[in-house]
Amino acid sequence: MHKYLVIFRDIHKEFSVPELLSVYSLVIRRQKDIVKPKLQEDFFAKTIRSASCDLETDTKKIRGVFYFANFQSDQEAFLVGSRCVLVRAIIRLWSHARSHELCLKQLQSLGKDVFKELLLSEKESFRCRLFSYGRKYSQSETVNRINFYSSILQQFPGKVNLQNFKHEIWIVEDSFPKAGHTNEPSRIDIPNHVYAGLLIAEGCVKQVQKYTLKKRNFIGTTSMDAELAFIMANFALADNLKLILDPFVGTASILISSAAFGAETLGSDLSFTVLKGKNKEENIVSNFRQYKLQQPLGIVRCDILHNPWRHESIMSSFTSFKCHGWLDAIVADLPYGVRESSREFVGEKLHSRFVLNHIPKTSRVGLDNLVSSLFDFATSSLVGGGRLVFWLPCTDEFSERDKTEICHPSFISIAACRQILTCRFHRVLFVFERKAWEDDKLYDSDMSGAFLHQGPFYKDFAAKLFREEKRTEDALWRKGQWHRIE
Ligand SMILES: C[S@@+](CC[C@H](N)C(=O)[O-])C[C@H]1O[C@@H](n2cnc3c(N)ncnc32)[C@H](O)[C@@H]1O
């Protein structure tokens, strides 16, 4: 076990640690020689901790970007770090202290052998980089800070090469302004903490940028942002030989990220318009073609409430064969009723002559009905250990308690991370893992809805949001602070 410093990006902070844990879980499950992956996952989850909890700094209350974690090897840290969207870097930690002077002292005490072990031959080039969080340095200041460590850097047998280097040594400075003395001149030069180590992995944000919606062939009003789609794929443990379905596929932006990680994909949606696309060059197929990704195995027009997918309880009544799930993950962005309404097919009695080309009518349905159908479908179709990853809308009143409102006997909750869209409109990404089918004593598809709370936070969400906005607008109008544009 070695100690590493994980530096997260300064964005979607609630998602950072859960994403890292999910990717760790994926990496562990890939290694067939590991006897008890669950034990290892639990141990890793317990050991990861915010660096600011260890340090007596005022930044304790701020959710920091620095975390300590233990990995088995550099290889493991690399596999995990390089797949996370929200990881900036993973550093193999050599020393950390309250000041550069103390940090240098610690490095000197490590002795020559440590560095020789890292940079084995004289042929291996390296460079040193100063990474400062919360402060910007000029070129000359950066050089000065790096030169401060020259007595250590000279001990490396390799040559310095700023362009083509094999190793990168990071001096990391946490200079995030402390509460109370943000601009105090006497304190501005004193960092909160300093870390030094070897760069092992950088996150995958650069690779994800190529999937940006700005350059996507076919998008809609509710297409999922590329970074969030990749985070969802990480939560879904997307990988080679996995099958992932999006039952609210829209423009397939979530499936694109899963396919980019090598998974086979399937999609379905109720809307004929979105599935057809704009024309032959702008549709779901052209999106996959744009990134040279494996096309989905199928895109089906269907309603999740009356879906045609294989259902375990029906299958087992016909045959003695039990497949115990056929999907590795379900990813979904449900229609919140704000930009996209939740709908279902309306039952119509038709003469058999008209059935083939008939496009059924749809009517509005509550979001809570879609959520229970989604759980019902996931219970019968996911393999044991398969993931269900979906978004639900909420308002700013959403609390930690609300996170536990959604539960189901066949699933364990993995994460619930909130994203703030506007001051009033938020949404939460829920991640569930299906329990092993053998542990599923309670399973009864008709009961799934019963475990979802009555009157949950997302029920009638659009009406709640608009009513509330109208009330605020009216109050401001009465006070004369609001000018309605007619
Ligand atoms: C928020 S959008 C999904 C957007 C999609 N993730 C994308 O990136 O384009 C929700 C989708 O759910 C579809 N939908 C609404 N009700 C449905 C239902 N009952 N069954 C299946 N799809 C439904 C809508 O047509 C819409 O395309």
The ligand as a Gaussian input file, in Angstrom:
#p B3LYP/6-31G(d) Opt

LIG

0 1
 C      -34.657000      14.360000     -20.622000
 S      -34.980000      13.595000     -22.142000
 C      -33.621000      12.551000     -22.341000
 C      -32.527000      13.245000     -23.053000
 C      -31.406000      12.331000     -23.437000
 N      -30.691000      11.852000     -22.280000
 C      -30.463000      13.045000     -24.399000
 O      -29.286000      13.151000     -24.066000
 O      -30.916000      13.514000     -25.415000
 C      -36.266000      12.528000     -21.728000
 C      -36.737000      11.639000     -22.872000
 O      -37.719000      10.755000     -22.332000
 C      -38.676000      10.492000     -23.340000
 N      -39.890000       9.971000     -22.656000
 C      -40.873000      10.649000     -22.034000
 N      -41.773000       9.788000     -21.494000
 C      -41.328000       8.531000     -21.796000
 C      -41.804000       7.216000     -21.536000
 N      -42.963000       7.018000     -20.870000
 N      -41.085000       6.153000     -21.981000
 C      -39.933000       6.334000     -22.682000
 N      -39.428000       7.552000     -22.981000
 C      -40.115000       8.637000     -22.540000
 C      -38.832000      11.821000     -24.040000
 O      -39.301000      11.636000     -25.377000
 C      -37.407000      12.378000     -24.005000
 O      -36.728000      12.114000     -25.199000

